Amino acid sequence: MDNILSFPISTIVNKLVPKNAFYGRSSDSSLREFLTQEFEGIVWLYKLAPATLNVEDGEYVHEIDVFYCRMKEGKYNIKPFSVMDELLPRHTIFIIEYAGKFDLLMHHKEMSVVHGEQKWKCGVGELKRDIRIDADTLNIQGQSMDAVYNGLLSQISGLSASTKEEYKEQVDVRKQIESIQKQIMTLKKRIKAEKQFNRQMELNTEVRQLRKEITLLTGKLKKNNI
């Protein structure tokens, strides 16, 4: 494939990955079905590492692999991607092509040691939909792998975090905003169904208060994203 993200030549791998490289190491039978039925193919496009980027190794990030996944249909199931990701002992980015469109998927991912064995766990999946694949899609920034990772995660998530702690804080704020938005939608339905005018006024007051909370929380995110 072409260097579709215009990353440094030294990072290009461009190697076809057999599907059984994933489901062959998993006990999840549904993963084989997912890869067989929904995937046209997988290509390991880039390896971002100290040697390929000429940056310092990270404290918690040592390598980021970018995989290009071509899907057979015009839609796909996102959940199995986290199962795939946890099989890989490194940080990853997925470029997902489907029906001529492109998405970027990157899980916040951490490694822990359980009974002397390394285990990788995917947290939040950051999905950036319907992107343009060109030189400005993703930019590699930073002088260490941790910084490179945080920069890429920020670009895909829309959050601006220089550390994993900041990222987790901002994700928590985002979750609070989403939860309040759901509460507002529920209240609006109740207002529409309510017959008593006084009760409608009370519910509207609740909505206004929740909107103020969203404004405050949004302000926190914007402040961090300056």
C-alpha positions in Angstrom: 0.0 0.0 0.0 1.0 3.6 -0.3 2.2 5.6 2.6 -1.4 6.9 3.2 -0.6 8.8 6.4 2.6 10.2 5.1 4.5 8.9 8.1 8.4 8.8 8.0 9.6 6.1 5.5 11.5 4.4 8.3 8.2 3.5 10.0 6.7 1.7 7.0 6.1 -2.1 7.4 3.4 -2.7 4.8 3.0 -6.4 5.6 -0.1 -8.5 5.1 -1.3 -10.1 8.3 -3.1 -13.4 8.2 -6.4 -13.4 10.1 -5.4 -16.4 12.1 -2.6 -14.4 13.6 -5.4 -12.9 15.7 -8.0 -15.6 16.2 -5.3 -18.3 16.4 -4.2 -17.0 19.8 -7.7 -16.3 21.2 -10.2 -18.6 23.0 -13.0 -16.4 21.8 -14.7 -18.3 19.0 -16.7 -15.3 17.9 -13.5 -13.5 16.9 -12.8 -16.0 14.1 -16.3 -15.5 12.8 -15.9 -11.7 13.0 -12.6 -11.8 11.1 -13.8 -14.3 8.5 -17.1 -12.7 7.8 -16.4 -9.0 8.1 -12.7 -8.6 7.1 -11.4 -8.4 3.6 -7.9 -8.1 4.8 -5.5 -6.7 7.4 -2.2 -4.9 6.7 0.4 -3.9 9.2 1.2 -0.5 7.9 3.5 1.2 10.3 5.7 0.5 13.3 6.3 3.6 15.5 9.2 2.9 17.8 12.3 4.6 19.1 14.4 3.1 16.3 12.0 4.1 13.5 11.2 7.6 14.8 14.5 8.5 16.4 12.9 9.4 19.7 13.4 8.2 23.3 11.7 5.2 24.6 8.6 5.8 26.8 7.9 4.9 30.4 4.8 3.0 29.4 4.7 3.1 25.6 7.5 1.4 23.7 5.8 0.7 20.3 2.7 1.7 18.4 1.6 -0.4 15.5 -0.8 0.9 12.9 -3.1 -1.7 11.1 -5.1 -1.1 8.0 -8.4 -3.1 8.1 -10.5 -3.3 5.0 -14.1 -4.4 5.7 -16.3 -6.4 3.3 -19.5 -4.4 4.1 -20.6 -0.8 4.5 -20.8 -1.2 8.3 -18.9 -3.1 10.9 -19.1 -4.2 14.6 -16.6 -2.2 16.7 -16.7 -4.4 19.8 -14.4 -7.2 18.6 -11.7 -4.7 17.8 -11.0 -4.5 21.5 -10.6 -8.3 21.7 -8.2 -8.1 18.8 -6.3 -5.2 20.4 -5.8 -7.0 23.7 -4.1 -9.9 21.9 -1.3 -7.5 20.8 1.4 -6.7 23.4 1.8 -3.1 22.3 -0.2 0.0 21.6 -2.1 0.1 18.4 -4.2 2.2 15.9 -6.7 0.8 13.5 -7.5 2.4 10.2 -10.8 0.9 9.2 -12.0 1.2 5.6 -15.6 0.4 4.7 -17.6 1.3 1.7 -15.1 4.0 0.7 -15.1 5.6 4.1 -12.3 5.6 6.7 -12.4 5.6 10.5 -9.6 5.7 13.0 -9.8 3.6 16.2 -7.5 3.7 19.1 -8.1 2.2 22.5 -6.6 3.6 25.7 -4.6 0.6 26.6 -2.5 -0.4 29.6 -0.3 -3.3 30.6 -0.3 -5.0 34.0 1.5 -8.0 35.4 -0.8 -10.8 36.7 0.9 -13.8 38.3 4.2 -12.9 36.6 2.5 -12.6 33.2 1.9 -9.5 31.1 -1.7 -8.7 30.5 -3.0 -5.9 28.2 -6.4 -4.3 28.9 -8.3 -2.0 26.6 -10.2 0.8 28.1 -12.0 3.5 26.3 -12.2 3.1 22.5 -11.7 6.4 20.7 -13.3 6.4 17.3 -12.9 9.2 14.8 -15.4 8.6 12.0 -15.3 9.4 8.3 -11.9 10.9 8.1 -9.9 12.1 5.1 -6.9 9.9 4.5 -4.1 12.4 3.6 -1.0 14.0 5.0 -2.9 15.9 7.7 -4.9 13.0 9.1 -2.4 12.3 12.0 0.7 14.1 13.0 3.6 12.5 14.9 4.7 14.9 17.6 7.0 14.6 20.7 10.5 13.4 21.6 9.5 10.3 23.5 7.1 7.4 22.8 4.9 8.4 25.6 4.6 11.9 24.0 4.0 10.4 20.6 1.2 8.2 22.0 -0.5 11.0 23.9 -0.4 13.2 20.8 -2.0 10.6 18.6 -4.6 9.7 21.2 -5.4 13.4 21.6 -5.9 13.9 17.8 -8.2 10.9 17.6 -10.2 11.5 20.8 -10.5 15.3 20.3 -9.1 15.7 23.9 -5.8 17.4 24.7 -3.9 15.5 27.3 -0.1 15.3 27.7 -0.2 12.5 30.2 -2.4 9.4 30.7 -3.6 10.9 34.0 -4.9 14.0 32.2 -6.5 11.8 29.6 -8.4 9.8 32.2 -9.6 13.0 33.9 -10.9 14.4 30.6 -12.6 11.1 29.7 -14.3 11.2 33.1 -15.6 14.8 32.4 -16.8 13.7 29.0 -18.7 10.8 30.5 -20.3 13.2 33.0 -21.4 15.4 30.1 -22.9 12.4 28.2 -24.7 11.2 31.4 -26.3 14.7 31.9 -27.3 14.9 28.3 -29.2 11.6 28.7 -30.9 13.0 31.8 -32.0 16.1 29.8 -33.4 13.9 27.0 -35.4 11.9 29.6 -36.7 15.1 31.2 -37.8 16.5 27.8 -39.8 13.4 27.2 -41.4 13.8 30.6 -42.2 17.4 29.9 -43.9 16.5 26.6 -46.0 13.9 28.4 -46.8 16.0 31.4 -50.3 17.5 31.6 -49.9 19.8 34.6 -48.4 23.2 33.8 -46.8 23.7 37.2 -45.0 20.3 36.9 -43.8 21.2 33.4 -42.3 24.4 34.9 -40.5 22.3 37.6 -39.1 19.9 35.0 -38.0 22.8 32.8 -36.1 24.3 35.8 -34.3 20.9 36.2 -33.3 21.0 32.5 -31.9 24.5 32.8 -29.9 23.5 35.9 -28.5 20.4 34.1 -27.6 22.6 31.1 -25.6 24.9 33.4 -23.7 21.8 34.7 -22.9 20.9 31.1 -21.6 24.4 30.4 -19.3 24.2 33.4 -18.0 20.8 32.5 -17.6 21.8 28.8 -15.6 24.8 30.1 -13.2 22.4 31.8 -12.6 20.4 28.6 -12.1 23.6 26.6 -9.7 24.9 29.1 -7.6 21.7 28.9 -7.8 21.8 25.1 -6.4 25.3 24.7 
